[in-house]
Amino acid sequence: MEVLSDDLNGKQVEAVEHFEKAILVIAGPGTGKTKVITHRIAHLIRHHNVSPEQILAVTFTNKAAQEMLDRVMDGDLVDSDGSRGVRIHTFHAFCVGLIREFANEIGLPRNFAIFDQEMQDAILVECIREQQTSQFNFPLPSLRDILGSYKAKFGNLDSGITEFETYSGRKIKGGDEIEAIQNLISAYQTKLDAHHALDFTDLIAKSVGLLEQNLVVREKYQRELKFILVDEYQDINEPQYQLLRLLCCQPENNLMAVADSDQSIYSWRGSDPKFISQFKVDYYPKVVELTDHYRCYKNILDAARSVITKNSEYNTIDLNSHRVTQQNPIIHYTLRDSDQEAEHVIKIIRYLTEECDYKFSDIAVFYRSHLVANKLENRLIDENQSVEEEDIIPFQRIGGEISFREQFAKNVVAYLNFVEWRDMPLQAERAINFPQRRLDDVSLARLKLLAQSQGVQFCDIIEQVDDYPQYFGPLTRKSVAQFLAQIDEIKSKLEEKNVVEIVDELFLSLSKWRLPYLDSEVLELRSEAEIPNLQEAAGVLYQAIIQQKPIRIVSGDDIDTSCAVYIIQQVLSEYLDAKIEVEKEDSLDNVQISIDESRSFIQISPPSTPENLLIIQIRYTVLSIVALKLCQRLMAKFEDQNFEDFIVYDLATVGNNPKWAEIIEVGATKLDQMGNALESRHQLVKPTSWIPPTSVNSYNISNQMVANKSPIAEVLPNFINFIDNQVLVGHNIADFDNEIIRRDMVKYLNREFQNAAYCDVLAVAQRLYPRQNPSFEALAEKFNIIEEDARPTGIVDTTLKIFRQLVNEDAKRRELTSLAEFLPLVGLAILYRSETTPKYNQILYRASLRYLRNNQIQSYGDFLTSITSVSEGEKLINQLAENVENFKESSLDFRKSQDVDWEERTLGFMKDLSNFEQNFDAEEIGIADFLKYFNLINREPEADKDELTLMTIHAAKGMEYRAVIIMGMEDGVFPIRYRDQTRQEIEEDRRLFYVGMTRAKERLYFTTVRQRQENRVQASSMFIDEIPGDLLKSWASK
């Protein structure tokens, strides 16, 4: 373990060794601020015997928190025992724990939900539609910025707000727009309150309110947190400032702020350099200025300092670069247009990699706005497709604001990927469950296990589902067959078509498979009371089919009974291969189903009392509704899950980060075919370090209990033998338990964890209940499951109960929406009976219209022809068709349904596809070319991969590269220009430019174009003019 003062300069040592009272560390770029924070944590633990649990370090991003944690945990600063328990969090993560503990004190349930950005967007879209506001005028990113800024500043709808600002710099003023936004915010907050949910901004504000109003809670945290360290202090806003003030124990004020006012670039979310000055006033801190700079060559640092000193307020500390021996000129290129700019940036990249021995990962391209980089990205893709593999420029683009990066687009492209390249398991899994789920979570996991055990691809095993009737019911098998037929149909239409035509064909195909029910309607159906005797009748039919008994149906001849009989006949014969005999009796007004020529039969009718009848009593006189319900329930019985080879497991660990967490107990239970516990294994594990009090309290596992137990290296082989080649079930196992098992298998067994088949209870709950808290505790509470033991023994038992509840809920919803192809017949029957008023009937009727919107009623062929001879038959069919057309024109229905979402997303996708096509030769762009492009822009960034990086300067905060190219250095682009712009806003853009410049270690380039937009000539950025001429080399194209 290193001596803490080693490798630290004098100022850093002064900051690290400061003990009590407040300290403000002024740390410019490249001065080692993270090193100071992590070394100070270690110093407090090693030299002052401060308990790790009494230290809180907060920062702004998960990446920064992870980096800080890694440095503290790597063993060089503090041994693994000493560092366990240090609280290193983002502001939001810390506040989640605080509010969860005392939610009842602020009127929230303990298991309140937290809405992430995806859910926040969904709520905002709902509000936009309900308010009949144009999303074009208020794009979601802008609304998100406004909402966050509004809440961060403790906005009040009655506070007379006259202006909103967005991340892009757009100012929104004017009575109508302001009123529209306020209405949206009010509606948004109402929806959050209705779901007992908070968004990320609420987490800070609610924490501040709790600490302000509750002395007991405030004193508790002040006792526990003896030392608080804040990274990037210049980025805090008012709520975060108040949070720190309330957490800081008086009179000690052991608060460390590491800040640089010149890097404050988030005013649109409430950040302000004034909080640095306020810190000095409130805490009288010791001030330590870090003056040694270790990142940039001296000329780059001098140029950056020359720019930032043009601000009215700036950090006056002189930074001394330690990199003075070799310097490369800073170069500014002025180019004709954005096409030439893209070409020239690529030339710079090739020069650096081919002539200067740079790796692609040593280089980054920055810009103020994403739009600036679009031409470059397209040019890189185009060039990479036309050169030899060794000449490709691999790159990743961070962020971007095009719909190709949305989940909808990824689902659509999954189809195209599967059509083009069938050996892509993840694409097949995504495609088969879009636009509606064809496979439930259990069946999906079963398919993965079968593929794994047989050594074949998932794509191959889905073609073999008919070979496994013991695992997959007839509905699932038919649904998979329909998917494969759909894929073949699409593939047959691909030849001699460009990508736009192909995608247009795909959307036509996908529309037919959309679920005809709204999400809200599914929940309405779910809440409907059970029809009397429905379960018993389905059971009678089930046994008859299993025993292969003949089934006879007798009914009247009106439209409703004809439709009801047809539904039953088709389901029994087509899905279940049952032998059916149908007979008409004009005198009957019901449907009778007899089994094996016995006198006992099922009758669908109004209430009656004959002793030999099992009567399904209908509420609204529509027999076809009950026929559909009966068949749905019957099919559900054939879809019962087989849980053989499923195993529920859990790990108790010290720590909640899978990179560092250490196992202290394992537990697992195998299930039988019915999902009951069959065999269990539980074993305590001796960790390499002590168990801190927080973990002891969480699991009721003490250091004494594990003192004489075997270490994980000895426990793991037997445990893996028990769980291997099974479908693993657990809560949050995908991102936690499985990752720990994978890590330890490599470390101790020297082999990979191959198990790809699992059911993550967290993911299933998020899908079924997207607006509820999916945590383990919340799910147990939701299903009234008593958690008897916090150790893996009890966790596994509770997880199994939760899992079965979720599987049952999913099965029920699937039952209610199954057999949608028969909805038009139900619609006809409802019209015939004139029973469109009851809410349940309304839902089914509207679902029948939605189904018909994308599927022609003529698909029923002979049956429809036969009933048109019945009185009023043809008239009703025409009326239904007319209602479908009226339904298409119903803007009211569209505005409040998923239909709007589908249409907007398809239009957005086609628009982006057209933009993509414009940058290439349309005649040469096929599906393979587009898929390569799409898969490239949607790859997850890989830190250790040799790739060029494209990102906004805001996203580059905290990064460093050997070479940086900053594009778009024109007035109006950087800085952004708009009406009524203030000096402060220009100065923030100057700070942003300073941040971008100081990411460069060795080489720095700027590009300006004379004409970025047609018919508009632009001048060079004022920031370029602020760099001294002796530090800048300029070049201009002719």
URUR-V122977 format. One record per residue. N is the residue number from 1. RES is the residue in one letter. SS is DSSP state (a for helix, b for strand, c for the rest). Layout:
N RES SS
N RES SS
//
This chain:
1 M c
2 E c
3 V c
4 L c
5 S c
6 D c
7 D c
8 L c
9 N c
10 G a
11 K a
12 Q a
13 V a
14 E a
15 A a
16 V a
17 E a
18 H c
19 F c
20 E c
21 K c
22 A c
23 I b
24 L b
25 V b
26 I b
27 A b
28 G c
29 P c
30 G c
31 T c
32 G c
33 K a
34 T a
35 K a
36 V a
37 I a
38 T a
39 H a
40 R a
41 I a
42 A a
43 H a
44 L a
45 I a
46 R a
47 H a
48 H a
49 N c
50 V c
51 S c
52 P a
53 E a
54 Q a
55 I b
56 L b
57 A b
58 V b
59 T b
60 F c
61 T c
62 N a
63 K a
64 A a
65 A a
66 Q a
67 E a
68 M a
69 L a
70 D a
71 R a
72 V a
73 M a
74 D c
75 G c
76 D c
77 L c
78 V c
79 D c
80 S a
81 D a
82 G a
83 S a
84 R c
85 G c
86 V c
87 R b
88 I b
89 H b
90 T b
91 F a
92 H a
93 A a
94 F a
95 C a
96 V a
97 G a
98 L a
99 I a
100 R a
101 E a
102 F c
103 A a
104 N a
105 E a
106 I a
107 G c
108 L c
109 P c
110 R c
111 N c
112 F c
113 A b
114 I b
115 F c
116 D c
117 Q a
118 E a
119 M a
120 Q a
121 D a
122 A a
123 I a
124 L a
125 V a
126 E a
127 C a
128 I a
129 R a
130 E a
131 Q c
132 Q c
133 T c
134 S c
135 Q c
136 F c
137 N c
138 F c
139 P c
140 L a
141 P a
142 S a
143 L a
144 R a
145 D a
146 I a
147 L a
148 G a
149 S a
150 Y a
151 K a
152 A a
153 K c
154 F c
155 G c
156 N c
157 L c
158 D c
159 S c
160 G c
161 I c
162 T c
163 E b
164 F b
165 E b
166 T c
167 Y c
168 S c
169 G c
170 R c
171 K b
172 I b
173 K b
174 G c
175 G a
176 D a
177 E a
178 I a
179 E a
180 A a
181 I a
182 Q a
183 N a
184 L a
185 I a
186 S a
187 A a
188 Y a
189 Q a
190 T a
191 K a
192 L a
193 D a
194 A a
195 H c
196 H c
197 A b
198 L b
199 D c
200 F a
201 T a
202 D a
203 L a
204 I a
205 A a
206 K a
207 S a
208 V a
209 G a
210 L a
211 L a
212 E a
213 Q a
214 N c
215 L a
216 V a
217 V a
218 R a
219 E a
220 K a
221 Y a
222 Q a
223 R a
224 E a
225 L c
226 K c
227 F b
228 I b
229 L b
230 V b
231 D c
232 E c
233 Y a
234 Q a
235 D a
236 I c
237 N c
238 E a
239 P a
240 Q a
241 Y a
242 Q a
243 L a
244 L a
245 R a
246 L a
247 L a
248 C c
249 C c
250 Q c
251 P c
252 E c
253 N c
254 N c
255 L b
256 M b
257 A b
258 V b
259 A b
260 D c
261 S a
262 D a
263 Q a
264 S c
265 I c
266 Y c
267 S a
268 W a
269 R a
270 G c
271 S c
272 D c
273 P c
274 K a
275 F a
276 I a
277 S a
278 Q a
279 F a
280 K a
281 V a
282 D a
283 Y a
284 Y c
285 P c
286 K b
287 V b
288 V b
289 E b
290 L b
291 T c
292 D b
293 H b
294 Y c
295 R c
296 C c
297 Y c
298 K a
299 N a
300 I a
301 L a
302 D a
303 A a
304 A a
305 R a
306 S a
307 V a
308 I a
309 T c
310 K c
311 N c
312 S c
313 E c
314 Y c
315 N c
316 T c
317 I c
318 D c
319 L c
320 N b
321 S b
322 H c
323 R c
324 V c
325 T c
326 Q c
327 Q c
328 N c
329 P c
330 I b
331 I b
332 H b
333 Y b
334 T b
335 L b
336 R b
337 D b
338 S a
339 D a
340 Q a
341 E a
342 A a
343 E a
344 H a
345 V a
346 I a
347 K a
348 I a
349 I a
350 R a
351 Y a
352 L a
353 T a
354 E a
355 E a
356 C c
357 D c
358 Y c
359 K c
360 F a
361 S a
362 D a
363 I b
364 A b
365 V b
366 F b
367 Y b
368 R c
369 S c
370 H a
371 L a
372 V a
373 A a
374 N a
375 K a
376 L a
377 E a
378 N a
379 R a
380 L a
381 I a
382 D a
383 E a
384 N a
385 Q a
386 S a
387 V c
388 E c
389 E a
390 E a
391 D a
392 I c
393 I c
394 P c
395 F b
396 Q b
397 R b
398 I c
399 G c
400 G c
401 E c
402 I c
403 S a
404 F a
405 R a
406 E c
407 Q a
408 F a
409 A a
410 K a
411 N a
412 V a
413 V a
414 A a
415 Y a
416 L a
417 N a
418 F a
419 V a
420 E a
421 W c
422 R c
423 D c
424 M c
425 P a
426 L a
427 Q a
428 A a
429 E a
430 R a
431 A a
432 I a
433 N c
434 F c
435 P c
436 Q c
437 R c
438 R c
439 L c
440 D c
441 D a
442 V a
443 S a
444 L a
445 A a
446 R a
447 L a
448 K a
449 L a
450 L a
451 A a
452 Q a
453 S a
454 Q a
455 G c
456 V c
457 Q c
458 F a
459 C a
460 D a
461 I a
462 I a
463 E a
464 Q a
465 V a
466 D a
467 D a
468 Y c
469 P c
470 Q c
471 Y c
472 F c
473 G c
474 P a
475 L a
476 T a
477 R a
478 K a
479 S a
480 V a
481 A a
482 Q a
483 F a
484 L a
485 A a
486 Q a
487 I a
488 D a
489 E a
490 I a
491 K a
492 S a
493 K c
494 L c
495 E c
496 E c
497 K c
498 N c
499 V a
500 V a
501 E a
502 I a
503 V a
504 D a
505 E a
506 L a
507 F a
508 L a
509 S a
510 L a
511 S a
512 K c
513 W c
514 R c
515 L c
516 P c
517 Y c
518 L c
519 D a
520 S a
521 E a
522 V a
523 L a
524 E a
525 L a
526 R a
527 S a
528 E c
529 A c
530 E c
531 I c
532 P c
533 N c
534 L a
535 Q a
536 E a
537 A a
538 A a
539 G a
540 V a
541 L a
542 Y a
543 Q a
544 A a
545 I a
546 I a
547 Q c
548 Q c
549 K c
550 P c
551 I b
552 R b
553 I b
554 V b
555 S b
556 G c
557 D c
558 D c
559 I a
560 D a
561 T a
562 S a
563 C a
564 A a
565 V a
566 Y a
567 I a
568 I a
569 Q a
570 Q a
571 V a
572 L a
573 S a
574 E a
575 Y a
576 L c
577 D c
578 A c
579 K c
580 I b
581 E b
582 V b
583 E b
584 K b
585 E c
586 D c
587 S c
588 L c
589 D c
590 N c
591 V b
592 Q b
593 I b
594 S b
595 I b
596 D c
597 E c
598 S c
599 R c
600 S c
601 F b
602 I b
603 Q b
604 I b
605 S b
606 P c
607 P c
608 S c
609 T c
610 P c
611 E c
612 N c
613 L b
614 L b
615 I b
616 I b
617 Q b
618 I c
619 R c
620 Y c
621 T c
622 V c
623 L a
624 S a
625 I a
626 V a
627 A a
628 L a
629 K a
630 L a
631 C a
632 Q a
633 R a
634 L a
635 M a
636 A a
637 K a
638 F a
639 E c
640 D c
641 Q c
642 N c
643 F c
644 E c
645 D c
646 F b
647 I b
648 V b
649 Y b
650 D b
651 L b
652 A b
653 T b
654 V b
655 G c
656 N c
657 N c
658 P c
659 K c
660 W c
661 A c
662 E b
663 I b
664 I b
665 E b
666 V b
667 G b
668 A b
669 T b
670 K b
671 L b
672 D c
673 Q c
674 M c
675 G c
676 N c
677 A b
678 L b
679 E b
680 S b
681 R b
682 H b
683 Q b
684 L b
685 V c
686 K b
687 P c
688 T c
689 S c
690 W c
691 I c
692 P c
693 P a
694 T a
695 S a
696 V a
697 N a
698 S a
699 Y a
700 N c
701 I c
702 S c
703 N a
704 Q a
705 M a
706 V a
707 A c
708 N c
709 K c
710 S c
711 P b
712 I a
713 A a
714 E a
715 V a
716 L a
717 P a
718 N a
719 F a
720 I a
721 N a
722 F a
723 I a
724 D c
725 N c
726 Q c
727 V b
728 L b
729 V b
730 G b
731 H c
732 N c
733 I a
734 A a
735 D a
736 F a
737 D a
738 N a
739 E a
740 I a
741 I a
742 R a
743 R a
744 D a
745 M a
746 V a
747 K a
748 Y a
749 L a
750 N c
751 R c
752 E c
753 F c
754 Q c
755 N c
756 A c
757 A c
758 Y b
759 C b
760 D b
761 V a
762 L a
763 A a
764 V a
765 A a
766 Q a
767 R a
768 L a
769 Y c
770 P c
771 R c
772 Q c
773 N c
774 P c
775 S c
776 F a
777 E a
778 A a
779 L a
780 A a
781 E a
782 K a
783 F c
784 N c
785 I c
786 I c
787 E c
788 E c
789 D c
790 A c
791 R c
792 P a
793 T a
794 G a
795 I a
796 V a
797 D a
798 T a
799 T a
800 L a
801 K a
802 I a
803 F a
804 R a
805 Q a
806 L a
807 V a
808 N a
809 E a
810 D a
811 A a
812 K a
813 R a
814 R a
815 E a
816 L a
817 T a
818 S c
819 L c
820 A a
821 E a
822 F a
823 L a
824 P a
825 L a
826 V a
827 G a
828 L a
829 A a
830 I a
831 L a
832 Y a
833 R a
834 S c
835 E c
836 T c
837 T c
838 P c
839 K a
840 Y a
841 N a
842 Q a
843 I a
844 L a
845 Y a
846 R a
847 A a
848 S a
849 L a
850 R a
851 Y a
852 L a
853 R a
854 N a
855 N c
856 Q c
857 I a
858 Q a
859 S a
860 Y a
861 G a
862 D a
863 F a
864 L a
865 T a
866 S a
867 I a
868 T c
869 S c
870 V c
871 S c
872 E c
873 G a
874 E a
875 K a
876 L a
877 I a
878 N a
879 Q a
880 L a
881 A a
882 E a
883 N a
884 V a
885 E a
886 N a
887 F a
888 K a
889 E c
890 S c
891 S a
892 L a
893 D a
894 F a
895 R a
896 K c
897 S c
898 Q a
899 D a
900 V a
901 D a
902 W a
903 E a
904 E a
905 R a
906 T a
907 L a
908 G a
909 F a
910 M a
911 K a
912 D a
913 L a
914 S a
915 N a
916 F a
917 E a
918 Q a
919 N c
920 F c
921 D c
922 A c
923 E c
924 E c
925 I c
926 G c
927 I a
928 A a
929 D a
930 F a
931 L a
932 K a
933 Y a
934 F a
935 N a
936 L a
937 I a
938 N c
939 R c
940 E c
941 P c
942 E c
943 A c
944 D c
945 K c
946 D c
947 E c
948 L b
949 T b
950 L b
951 M b
952 T b
953 I a
954 H a
955 A a
956 A a
957 K c
958 G c
959 M c
960 E c
961 Y b
962 R b
963 A b
964 V b
965 I b
966 I b
967 M c
968 G c
969 M c
970 E b
971 D c
972 G b
973 V b
974 F c
975 P c
976 I b
977 R c
978 Y c
979 R c
980 D c
981 Q c
982 T c
983 R a
984 Q a
985 E a
986 I a
987 E a
988 E a
989 D a
990 R a
991 R a
992 L a
993 F a
994 Y a
995 V a
996 G a
997 M a
998 T c
999 R c
1000 A b
1001 K b
1002 E b
1003 R b
1004 L b
1005 Y b
1006 F b
1007 T b
1008 T b
1009 V b
1010 R b
1011 Q b
1012 R c
1013 Q b
1014 E c
1015 N c
1016 R b
1017 V c
1018 Q c
1019 A c
1020 S b
1021 S c
1022 M a
1023 F a
1024 I a
1025 D a
1026 E c
1027 I c
1028 P c
1029 G a
1030 D a
1031 L a
1032 L b
1033 K b
1034 S b
1035 W b
1036 A b
1037 S c
1038 K c
//
